[in-house]
Amino acid sequence: MSKTKRGRVLWNLPSRGRGTCPVCNMTRIKLLYSRSKTDGTVLKVCKRCQGAVQSRIDAVTGS
Ligand SMILES: [Zn+2]
């Protein structure tokens, strides 16, 4: 397995792996972690929100 969270691989991702975190609304942060809402929706979240409690994830509206 190659590293997928640092280095050159990030430059192949849309927006180079950066965006606005739907959980904490931090802009231009790296969204490298997936969290699933209880309804099955998968969100890309930042490192900080990787460990967020499930209720914080479920509170996100939209995709
Ligand atoms: Zn976040």
N, CA, C, O and the ligand as a Tripos MOL2 file, in Angstrom:
@<TRIPOS>MOLECULE
protein
  253   251    64     0     0
PROTEIN
NO_CHARGES

@<TRIPOS>ATOM
      1 N           0.8500   -1.1960    0.0000 N.3       1 MET1
      2 CA          0.0000    0.0000    0.0000 C.3       1 MET1
      3 C           0.8840    1.2440    0.0000 C.2       1 MET1
      4 O           1.7790    1.3860    0.8330 O.2       1 MET1
      5 N           0.6210    2.1330   -0.9380 N.am      2 SER2
      6 CA          1.3420    3.3940   -0.9260 C.3       2 SER2
      7 C           0.6440    4.3650    0.0150 C.2       2 SER2
      8 O          -0.5360    4.2230    0.3350 O.2       2 SER2
      9 N           1.4030    5.3380    0.4370 N.am      3 LYS3
     10 CA          0.8150    6.3750    1.2870 C.3       3 LYS3
     11 C          -0.1890    7.1840    0.4790 C.2       3 LYS3
     12 O           0.1150    7.6280   -0.6290 O.2       3 LYS3
     13 N          -1.3700    7.3740    1.0230 N.am      4 THR4
     14 CA         -2.3950    8.1120    0.2940 C.3       4 THR4
     15 C          -2.7610    9.4070    0.9950 C.2       4 THR4
     16 O          -3.6760   10.1030    0.5550 O.2       4 THR4
     17 N          -2.0810    9.7410    2.0580 N.am      5 LYS5
     18 CA         -2.4560   10.9260    2.8330 C.3       5 LYS5
     19 C          -1.3550   11.9710    2.8820 C.2       5 LYS5
     20 O          -1.4880   12.9900    3.5610 O.2       5 LYS5
     21 N          -0.2790   11.7210    2.1700 N.am      6 ARG6
     22 CA          0.7770   12.7280    2.1200 C.3       6 ARG6
     23 C           1.5850   12.5540    0.8440 C.2       6 ARG6
     24 O           1.5800   11.4910    0.2240 O.2       6 ARG6
     25 N           2.2740   13.6170    0.4690 N.am      7 GLY7
     26 CA          3.1740   13.5160   -0.6650 C.3       7 GLY7
     27 C           2.5040   13.7150   -2.0040 C.2       7 GLY7
     28 O           1.4380   14.3240   -2.1010 O.2       7 GLY7
     29 N           3.1280   13.2040   -3.0130 N.am      8 ARG8
     30 CA          2.7540   13.4950   -4.3910 C.3       8 ARG8
     31 C           1.3670   12.9890   -4.7640 C.2       8 ARG8
     32 O           0.7110   13.5760   -5.6240 O.2       8 ARG8
     33 N           0.9050   11.9000   -4.1290 N.am      9 VAL9
     34 CA         -0.4000   11.3400   -4.4900 C.3       9 VAL9
     35 C          -1.5090   12.3660   -4.3150 C.2       9 VAL9
     36 O          -2.5070   12.3280   -5.0340 O.2       9 VAL9
     37 N          -1.3460   13.2830   -3.3660 N.am     10 LEU10
     38 CA         -2.3920   14.2770   -3.1150 C.3      10 LEU10
     39 C          -2.6440   15.1470   -4.3450 C.2      10 LEU10
     40 O          -3.7580   15.6270   -4.5510 O.2      10 LEU10
     41 N          -1.6130   15.3490   -5.1550 N.am     11 TRP11
     42 CA         -1.7220   16.2400   -6.3030 C.3      11 TRP11
     43 C          -2.5640   15.6140   -7.3990 C.2      11 TRP11
     44 O          -2.9610   16.3040   -8.3380 O.2      11 TRP11
     45 N          -2.8410   14.3330   -7.3010 N.am     12 ASN12
     46 CA         -3.6970   13.6690   -8.2780 C.3      12 ASN12
     47 C          -5.1620   13.7420   -7.8790 C.2      12 ASN12
     48 O          -6.0410   13.4310   -8.6820 O.2      12 ASN12
     49 N          -5.4280   14.1480   -6.6530 N.am     13 LEU13
     50 CA         -6.7980   14.2040   -6.1720 C.3      13 LEU13
     51 C          -7.4800   15.4830   -6.6430 C.2      13 LEU13
     52 O          -6.8060   16.4680   -6.9410 O.2      13 LEU13
     53 N          -8.8330   15.4790   -6.7130 N.am     14 PRO14
     54 CA         -9.5340   16.7170   -7.0300 C.3      14 PRO14
     55 C          -9.1660   17.7940   -6.0160 C.2      14 PRO14
     56 O          -9.1520   17.5320   -4.8130 O.2      14 PRO14
     57 N          -8.8710   18.9920   -6.4830 N.am     15 SER15
     58 CA         -8.4640   20.0970   -5.6080 C.3      15 SER15
     59 C          -7.2500   19.7250   -4.7650 C.2      15 SER15
     60 O          -7.0190   20.2840   -3.6930 O.2      15 SER15
     61 N          -6.4860   18.7700   -5.2750 N.am     16 ARG16
     62 CA         -5.2760   18.3190   -4.5640 C.3      16 ARG16
     63 C          -5.5870   17.8770   -3.1440 C.2      16 ARG16
     64 O          -4.7850   18.0530   -2.2270 O.2      16 ARG16
     65 N          -6.7760   17.2970   -2.9840 N.am     17 GLY17
     66 CA         -7.1380   16.7430   -1.6810 C.3      17 GLY17
     67 C          -7.6090   17.7690   -0.6880 C.2      17 GLY17
     68 O          -7.8760   17.4430    0.4690 O.2      17 GLY17
     69 N          -7.7160   19.0320   -1.1330 N.am     18 ARG18
     70 CA         -8.1340   20.0840   -0.2060 C.3      18 ARG18
     71 C          -9.5480   20.5450   -0.5010 C.2      18 ARG18
     72 O         -10.0380   20.4180   -1.6230 O.2      18 ARG18
     73 N         -10.1940   21.0810    0.5200 N.am     19 GLY19
     74 CA        -11.5450   21.5840    0.3550 C.3      19 GLY19
     75 C         -12.0280   22.1230    1.6770 C.2      19 GLY19
     76 O         -11.2400   22.3840    2.5870 O.2      19 GLY19
     77 N         -13.3420   22.2890    1.7750 N.am     20 THR20
     78 CA        -13.9350   22.7590    3.0140 C.3      20 THR20
     79 C         -14.5140   21.5730    3.7650 C.2      20 THR20
     80 O         -15.3300   20.8240    3.2260 O.2      20 THR20
     81 N         -14.1000   21.4090    4.9850 N.am     21 CYS21
     82 CA        -14.6110   20.3100    5.7880 C.3      21 CYS21
     83 C         -16.0800   20.5630    6.1180 C.2      21 CYS21
     84 O         -16.4190   21.6260    6.6380 O.2      21 CYS21
     85 N         -16.9660   19.5920    5.8200 N.am     22 PRO22
     86 CA        -18.3910   19.7920    6.0730 C.3      22 PRO22
     87 C         -18.7360   19.7710    7.5600 C.2      22 PRO22
     88 O         -19.8250   20.1940    7.9510 O.2      22 PRO22
     89 N         -17.8470   19.2980    8.3620 N.am     23 VAL23
     90 CA        -18.1430   19.1730    9.7930 C.3      23 VAL23
     91 C         -17.7310   20.4290   10.5590 C.2      23 VAL23
     92 O         -18.5170   20.9610   11.3430 O.2      23 VAL23
     93 N         -16.5140   20.9040   10.3400 N.am     24 CYS24
     94 CA        -16.0400   22.0690   11.0840 C.3      24 CYS24
     95 C         -15.9600   23.3250   10.2280 C.2      24 CYS24
     96 O         -15.6270   24.4010   10.7240 O.2      24 CYS24
     97 N         -16.2740   23.1820    8.9080 N.am     25 ASN25
     98 CA        -16.2660   24.3130    7.9830 C.3      25 ASN25
     99 C         -14.9130   24.9950    7.8600 C.2      25 ASN25
    100 O         -14.8290   26.1640    7.4820 O.2      25 ASN25
    101 N         -13.8840   24.2780    8.1720 N.am     26 MET26
    102 CA        -12.5320   24.7820    7.9310 C.3      26 MET26
    103 C         -12.2880   24.7790    6.4200 C.2      26 MET26
    104 O         -12.5060   23.7670    5.7540 O.2      26 MET26
    105 N         -11.8390   25.9090    5.8900 N.am     27 THR27
    106 CA        -11.6230   25.9900    4.4390 C.3      27 THR27
    107 C         -10.1890   25.6230    4.0720 C.2      27 THR27
    108 O          -9.2630   25.7710    4.8690 O.2      27 THR27
    109 N         -10.0370   25.1440    2.8490 N.am     28 ARG28
    110 CA         -8.7220   24.8140    2.2790 C.3      28 ARG28
    111 C          -7.9340   23.8540    3.1580 C.2      28 ARG28
    112 O          -6.7070   23.9110    3.2350 O.2      28 ARG28
    113 N          -8.6750   22.9720    3.8180 N.am     29 ILE29
    114 CA         -8.0090   21.9710    4.6450 C.3      29 ILE29
    115 C          -7.9960   20.6590    3.8660 C.2      29 ILE29
    116 O          -8.8100   20.4560    2.9650 O.2      29 ILE29
    117 N          -7.0850   19.7880    4.2120 N.am     30 LYS30
    118 CA         -7.0230   18.5050    3.5190 C.3      30 LYS30
    119 C          -8.1400   17.5830    4.0180 C.2      30 LYS30
    120 O          -8.2760   17.3250    5.2140 O.2      30 LYS30
    121 N          -8.9300   17.0980    3.0600 N.am     31 LEU31
    122 CA        -10.0430   16.1990    3.4010 C.3      31 LEU31
    123 C          -9.6530   14.7780    3.0080 C.2      31 LEU31
    124 O          -9.9360   14.3190    1.9010 O.2      31 LEU31
    125 N          -9.0140   14.1130    3.9210 N.am     32 LEU32
    126 CA         -8.4220   12.8240    3.5800 C.3      32 LEU32
    127 C          -9.0760   11.6610    4.3030 C.2      32 LEU32
    128 O          -8.6590   10.5140    4.1400 O.2      32 LEU32
    129 N         -10.0850   11.9430    5.0920 N.am     33 TYR33
    130 CA        -10.6740   10.8950    5.9020 C.3      33 TYR33
    131 C         -12.1590   10.7650    5.6040 C.2      33 TYR33
    132 O         -12.8480   11.7640    5.3940 O.2      33 TYR33
    133 N         -12.6410    9.5480    5.5880 N.am     34 SER34
    134 CA        -14.0510    9.2980    5.3200 C.3      34 SER34
    135 C         -14.7710    8.9530    6.6140 C.2      34 SER34
    136 O         -14.3010    8.1350    7.4050 O.2      34 SER34
    137 N         -15.9090    9.5850    6.8150 N.am     35 ARG35
    138 CA        -16.7840    9.2290    7.9300 C.3      35 ARG35
    139 C         -18.1730    8.9820    7.3630 C.2      35 ARG35
    140 O         -18.6250    9.7280    6.4940 O.2      35 ARG35
    141 N         -18.8510    7.9570    7.8350 N.am     36 SER36
    142 CA        -20.1920    7.6510    7.3660 C.3      36 SER36
    143 C         -21.2220    8.1800    8.3500 C.2      36 SER36
    144 O         -21.1000    8.0090    9.5630 O.2      36 SER36
    145 N         -22.2530    8.8350    7.7850 N.am     37 LYS37
    146 CA        -23.3740    9.2080    8.6300 C.3      37 LYS37
    147 C         -24.1940    7.9610    8.9260 C.2      37 LYS37
    148 O         -24.0260    6.9210    8.2890 O.2      37 LYS37
    149 N         -25.0800    8.0860    9.9010 N.am     38 THR38
    150 CA        -25.9020    6.9400   10.2830 C.3      38 THR38
    151 C         -26.7710    6.4740    9.1150 C.2      38 THR38
    152 O         -27.0920    5.2910    9.0020 O.2      38 THR38
    153 N         -27.1580    7.4370    8.2300 N.am     39 ASP39
    154 CA        -27.9830    7.0720    7.0770 C.3      39 ASP39
    155 C         -27.1620    6.4970    5.9230 C.2      39 ASP39
    156 O         -27.7250    6.1620    4.8810 O.2      39 ASP39
    157 N         -25.8780    6.3800    6.0860 N.am     40 GLY40
    158 CA        -25.0470    5.7480    5.0780 C.3      40 GLY40
    159 C         -24.2870    6.7100    4.1860 C.2      40 GLY40
    160 O         -23.4290    6.2910    3.4100 O.2      40 GLY40
    161 N         -24.5940    8.0040    4.2900 N.am     41 THR41
    162 CA        -23.8790    9.0000    3.4880 C.3      41 THR41
    163 C         -22.4190    9.0700    3.9320 C.2      41 THR41
    164 O         -22.1290    9.1740    5.1240 O.2      41 THR41
    165 N         -21.5180    9.0140    2.9770 N.am     42 VAL42
    166 CA        -20.1020    9.0910    3.3030 C.3      42 VAL42
    167 C         -19.6070   10.5170    3.0940 C.2      42 VAL42
    168 O         -19.7920   11.0950    2.0230 O.2      42 VAL42
    169 N         -18.9880   11.0700    4.1040 N.am     43 LEU43
    170 CA        -18.4400   12.4200    4.0380 C.3      43 LEU43
    171 C         -16.9220   12.3520    4.0570 C.2      43 LEU43
    172 O         -16.3310   11.4990    4.7170 O.2      43 LEU43
    173 N         -16.2950   13.2770    3.3110 N.am     44 LYS44
    174 CA        -14.8530   13.4270    3.4210 C.3      44 LYS44
    175 C         -14.5870   14.5190    4.4430 C.2      44 LYS44
    176 O         -15.0370   15.6530    4.2820 O.2      44 LYS44
    177 N         -13.8680   14.1810    5.4760 N.am     45 VAL45
    178 CA        -13.6430   15.1350    6.5510 C.3      45 VAL45
    179 C         -12.1500   15.3370    6.7790 C.2      45 VAL45
    180 O         -11.3180   14.5760    6.2850 O.2      45 VAL45
    181 N         -11.8340   16.3760    7.5370 N.am     46 CYS46
    182 CA        -10.4400   16.6880    7.8140 C.3      46 CYS46
    183 C          -9.9200   15.8100    8.9530 C.2      46 CYS46
    184 O         -10.6620   15.0480    9.5720 O.2      46 CYS46
    185 N          -8.6450   15.9440    9.1970 N.am     47 LYS47
    186 CA         -7.9880   15.1340   10.2140 C.3      47 LYS47
    187 C          -8.6300   15.3500   11.5820 C.2      47 LYS47
    188 O          -8.8340   14.4090   12.3490 O.2      47 LYS47
    189 N          -8.9440   16.6280   11.8670 N.am     48 ARG48
    190 CA         -9.5270   16.9410   13.1630 C.3      48 ARG48
    191 C         -10.8600   16.2450   13.3710 C.2      48 ARG48
    192 O         -11.1830   15.8100   14.4760 O.2      48 ARG48
    193 N         -11.6530   16.1420   12.2590 N.am     49 CYS49
    194 CA        -12.9930   15.5860   12.3810 C.3      49 CYS49
    195 C         -13.0040   14.0690   12.1990 C.2      49 CYS49
    196 O         -14.0470   13.4280   12.3360 O.2      49 CYS49
    197 N         -11.8760   13.5180   11.8980 N.am     50 GLN50
    198 CA        -11.7680   12.0650   11.7960 C.3      50 GLN50
    199 C         -12.2370   11.4080   13.0870 C.2      50 GLN50
    200 O         -12.8940   10.3670   13.0680 O.2      50 GLN50
    201 N         -11.8880   12.0350   14.2080 N.am     51 GLY51
    202 CA        -12.2370   11.4600   15.4980 C.3      51 GLY51
    203 C         -13.4450   12.1010   16.1450 C.2      51 GLY51
    204 O         -13.7160   11.8790   17.3240 O.2      51 GLY51
    205 N         -14.1840   12.9110   15.3620 N.am     52 ALA52
    206 CA        -15.3520   13.5820   15.9160 C.3      52 ALA52
    207 C         -16.4260   12.5690   16.3010 C.2      52 ALA52
    208 O         -16.5190   11.4880   15.7180 O.2      52 ALA52
    209 N         -17.2230   12.9330   17.2800 N.am     53 VAL53
    210 CA        -18.2980   12.0330   17.7000 C.3      53 VAL53
    211 C         -19.3280   11.9080   16.5770 C.2      53 VAL53
    212 O         -19.4610   12.8090   15.7490 O.2      53 VAL53
    213 N         -20.0520   10.7960   16.5520 N.am     54 GLN54
    214 CA        -20.9830   10.5080   15.4590 C.3      54 GLN54
    215 C         -22.0600   11.5780   15.3200 C.2      54 GLN54
    216 O         -22.5080   11.8570   14.2070 O.2      54 GLN54
    217 N         -22.4790   12.1760   16.4190 N.am     55 SER55
    218 CA        -23.5360   13.1830   16.3490 C.3      55 SER55
    219 C         -23.0840   14.4060   15.5560 C.2      55 SER55
    220 O         -23.9020   15.0610   14.9110 O.2      55 SER55
    221 N         -21.7810   14.7220   15.5980 N.am     56 ARG56
    222 CA        -21.2420   15.8380   14.8200 C.3      56 ARG56
    223 C         -21.3160   15.5050   13.3210 C.2      56 ARG56
    224 O         -21.5900   16.3800   12.5000 O.2      56 ARG56
    225 N         -21.0790   14.2730   12.9840 N.am     57 ILE57
    226 CA        -21.1290   13.8290   11.5890 C.3      57 ILE57
    227 C         -22.5750   13.8400   11.0970 C.2      57 ILE57
    228 O         -22.8670   14.3180   10.0000 O.2      57 ILE57
    229 N         -23.4670   13.3110   11.9200 N.am     58 ASP58
    230 CA        -24.8830   13.2300   11.5320 C.3      58 ASP58
    231 C         -25.5190   14.6180   11.4200 C.2      58 ASP58
    232 O         -26.5350   14.7750   10.7430 O.2      58 ASP58
    233 N         -24.9350   15.6220   12.0740 N.am     59 ALA59
    234 CA        -25.4990   16.9720   12.0450 C.3      59 ALA59
    235 C         -25.2490   17.6690   10.7180 C.2      59 ALA59
    236 O         -25.8490   18.7080   10.4440 O.2      59 ALA59
    237 N         -24.3660   17.1100    9.8830 N.am     60 VAL60
    238 CA        -24.0610   17.7030    8.5900 C.3      60 VAL60
    239 C         -25.2330   17.4870    7.6380 C.2      60 VAL60
    240 O         -25.7250   16.3700    7.4830 O.2      60 VAL60
    241 N         -25.6730   18.5760    7.0010 N.am     61 THR61
    242 CA        -26.7660   18.4680    6.0350 C.3      61 THR61
    243 C         -26.2150   18.5250    4.6270 C.2      61 THR61
    244 O         -25.1210   19.0400    4.3960 O.2      61 THR61
    245 N         -26.9800   17.9920    3.6860 N.am     62 GLY62
    246 CA        -26.5400   17.9460    2.2980 C.3      62 GLY62
    247 C         -25.5020   16.8630    2.0950 C.2      62 GLY62
    248 O         -25.2460   16.0540    2.9860 O.2      62 GLY62
    249 N         -24.9040   16.8570    0.9090 N.am     63 SER63
    250 CA        -23.9310   15.8050    0.6090 C.3      63 SER63
    251 C         -22.5840   16.3020    1.0220 C.2      63 SER63
    252 O         -21.5900   15.5920    0.8700 O.2      63 SER63
    253 ZN        -13.2380   19.1410    9.9870 Zn       64 ZN64
@<TRIPOS>BOND
     1     1     2 1
     2     2     3 1
     3     3     4 2
     4     3     5 am
     5     5     6 1
     6     6     7 1
     7     7     8 2
     8     7     9 am
     9     9    10 1
    10    10    11 1
    11    11    12 2
    12    11    13 am
    13    13    14 1
    14    14    15 1
    15    15    16 2
    16    15    17 am
    17    17    18 1
    18    18    19 1
    19    19    20 2
    20    19    21 am
    21    21    22 1
    22    22    23 1
    23    23    24 2
    24    23    25 am
    25    25    26 1
    26    26    27 1
    27    27    28 2
    28    27    29 am
    29    29    30 1
    30    30    31 1
    31    31    32 2
    32    31    33 am
    33    33    34 1
    34    34    35 1
    35    35    36 2
    36    35    37 am
    37    37    38 1
    38    38    39 1
    39    39    40 2
    40    39    41 am
    41    41    42 1
    42    42    43 1
    43    43    44 2
    44    43    45 am
    45    45    46 1
    46    46    47 1
    47    47    48 2
    48    47    49 am
    49    49    50 1
    50    50    51 1
    51    51    52 2
    52    51    53 am
    53    53    54 1
    54    54    55 1
    55    55    56 2
    56    55    57 am
    57    57    58 1
    58    58    59 1
    59    59    60 2
    60    59    61 am
    61    61    62 1
    62    62    63 1
    63    63    64 2
    64    63    65 am
    65    65    66 1
    66    66    67 1
    67    67    68 2
    68    67    69 am
    69    69    70 1
    70    70    71 1
    71    71    72 2
    72    71    73 am
    73    73    74 1
    74    74    75 1
    75    75    76 2
    76    75    77 am
    77    77    78 1
    78    78    79 1
    79    79    80 2
    80    79    81 am
    81    81    82 1
    82    82    83 1
    83    83    84 2
    84    83    85 am
    85    85    86 1
    86    86    87 1
    87    87    88 2
    88    87    89 am
    89    89    90 1
    90    90    91 1
    91    91    92 2
    92    91    93 am
    93    93    94 1
    94    94    95 1
    95    95    96 2
    96    95    97 am
    97    97    98 1
    98    98    99 1
    99    99   100 2
   100    99   101 am
   101   101   102 1
   102   102   103 1
   103   103   104 2
   104   103   105 am
   105   105   106 1
   106   106   107 1
   107   107   108 2
   108   107   109 am
   109   109   110 1
   110   110   111 1
   111   111   112 2
   112   111   113 am
   113   113   114 1
   114   114   115 1
   115   115   116 2
   116   115   117 am
   117   117   118 1
   118   118   119 1
   119   119   120 2
   120   119   121 am
   121   121   122 1
   122   122   123 1
   123   123   124 2
   124   123   125 am
   125   125   126 1
   126   126   127 1
   127   127   128 2
   128   127   129 am
   129   129   130 1
   130   130   131 1
   131   131   132 2
   132   131   133 am
   133   133   134 1
   134   134   135 1
   135   135   136 2
   136   135   137 am
   137   137   138 1
   138   138   139 1
   139   139   140 2
   140   139   141 am
   141   141   142 1
   142   142   143 1
   143   143   144 2
   144   143   145 am
   145   145   146 1
   146   146   147 1
   147   147   148 2
   148   147   149 am
   149   149   150 1
   150   150   151 1
   151   151   152 2
   152   151   153 am
   153   153   154 1
   154   154   155 1
   155   155   156 2
   156   155   157 am
   157   157   158 1
   158   158   159 1
   159   159   160 2
   160   159   161 am
   161   161   162 1
   162   162   163 1
   163   163   164 2
   164   163   165 am
   165   165   166 1
   166   166   167 1
   167   167   168 2
   168   167   169 am
   169   169   170 1
   170   170   171 1
   171   171   172 2
   172   171   173 am
   173   173   174 1
   174   174   175 1
   175   175   176 2
   176   175   177 am
   177   177   178 1
   178   178   179 1
   179   179   180 2
   180   179   181 am
   181   181   182 1
   182   182   183 1
   183   183   184 2
   184   183   185 am
   185   185   186 1
   186   186   187 1
   187   187   188 2
   188   187   189 am
   189   189   190 1
   190   190   191 1
   191   191   192 2
   192   191   193 am
   193   193   194 1
   194   194   195 1
   195   195   196 2
   196   195   197 am
   197   197   198 1
   198   198   199 1
   199   199   200 2
   200   199   201 am
   201   201   202 1
   202   202   203 1
   203   203   204 2
   204   203   205 am
   205   205   206 1
   206   206   207 1
   207   207   208 2
   208   207   209 am
   209   209   210 1
   210   210   211 1
   211   211   212 2
   212   211   213 am
   213   213   214 1
   214   214   215 1
   215   215   216 2
   216   215   217 am
   217   217   218 1
   218   218   219 1
   219   219   220 2
   220   219   221 am
   221   221   222 1
   222   222   223 1
   223   223   224 2
   224   223   225 am
   225   225   226 1
   226   226   227 1
   227   227   228 2
   228   227   229 am
   229   229   230 1
   230   230   231 1
   231   231   232 2
   232   231   233 am
   233   233   234 1
   234   234   235 1
   235   235   236 2
   236   235   237 am
   237   237   238 1
   238   238   239 1
   239   239   240 2
   240   239   241 am
   241   241   242 1
   242   242   243 1
   243   243   244 2
   244   243   245 am
   245   245   246 1
   246   246   247 1
   247   247   248 2
   248   247   249 am
   249   249   250 1
   250   250   251 1
   251   251   252 2
@<TRIPOS>SUBSTRUCTURE
     1 MET1         2 RESIDUE 1 A MET
     2 SER2         6 RESIDUE 1 A SER
     3 LYS3        10 RESIDUE 1 A LYS
     4 THR4        14 RESIDUE 1 A THR
     5 LYS5        18 RESIDUE 1 A LYS
     6 ARG6        22 RESIDUE 1 A ARG
     7 GLY7        26 RESIDUE 1 A GLY
     8 ARG8        30 RESIDUE 1 A ARG
     9 VAL9        34 RESIDUE 1 A VAL
    10 LEU10       38 RESIDUE 1 A LEU
    11 TRP11       42 RESIDUE 1 A TRP
    12 ASN12       46 RESIDUE 1 A ASN
    13 LEU13       50 RESIDUE 1 A LEU
    14 PRO14       54 RESIDUE 1 A PRO
    15 SER15       58 RESIDUE 1 A SER
    16 ARG16       62 RESIDUE 1 A ARG
    17 GLY17       66 RESIDUE 1 A GLY
    18 ARG18       70 RESIDUE 1 A ARG
    19 GLY19       74 RESIDUE 1 A GLY
    20 THR20       78 RESIDUE 1 A THR
    21 CYS21       82 RESIDUE 1 A CYS
    22 PRO22       86 RESIDUE 1 A PRO
    23 VAL23       90 RESIDUE 1 A VAL
    24 CYS24       94 RESIDUE 1 A CYS
    25 ASN25       98 RESIDUE 1 A ASN
    26 MET26      102 RESIDUE 1 A MET
    27 THR27      106 RESIDUE 1 A THR
    28 ARG28      110 RESIDUE 1 A ARG
    29 ILE29      114 RESIDUE 1 A ILE
    30 LYS30      118 RESIDUE 1 A LYS
    31 LEU31      122 RESIDUE 1 A LEU
    32 LEU32      126 RESIDUE 1 A LEU
    33 TYR33      130 RESIDUE 1 A TYR
    34 SER34      134 RESIDUE 1 A SER
    35 ARG35      138 RESIDUE 1 A ARG
    36 SER36      142 RESIDUE 1 A SER
    37 LYS37      146 RESIDUE 1 A LYS
    38 THR38      150 RESIDUE 1 A THR
    39 ASP39      154 RESIDUE 1 A ASP
    40 GLY40      158 RESIDUE 1 A GLY
    41 THR41      162 RESIDUE 1 A THR
    42 VAL42      166 RESIDUE 1 A VAL
    43 LEU43      170 RESIDUE 1 A LEU
    44 LYS44      174 RESIDUE 1 A LYS
    45 VAL45      178 RESIDUE 1 A VAL
    46 CYS46      182 RESIDUE 1 A CYS
    47 LYS47      186 RESIDUE 1 A LYS
    48 ARG48      190 RESIDUE 1 A ARG
    49 CYS49      194 RESIDUE 1 A CYS
    50 GLN50      198 RESIDUE 1 A GLN
    51 GLY51      202 RESIDUE 1 A GLY
    52 ALA52      206 RESIDUE 1 A ALA
    53 VAL53      210 RESIDUE 1 A VAL
    54 GLN54      214 RESIDUE 1 A GLN
    55 SER55      218 RESIDUE 1 A SER
    56 ARG56      222 RESIDUE 1 A ARG
    57 ILE57      226 RESIDUE 1 A ILE
    58 ASP58      230 RESIDUE 1 A ASP
    59 ALA59      234 RESIDUE 1 A ALA
    60 VAL60      238 RESIDUE 1 A VAL
    61 THR61      242 RESIDUE 1 A THR
    62 GLY62      246 RESIDUE 1 A GLY
    63 SER63      250 RESIDUE 1 A SER
    64 ZN64       253 GROUP 0 **** ****
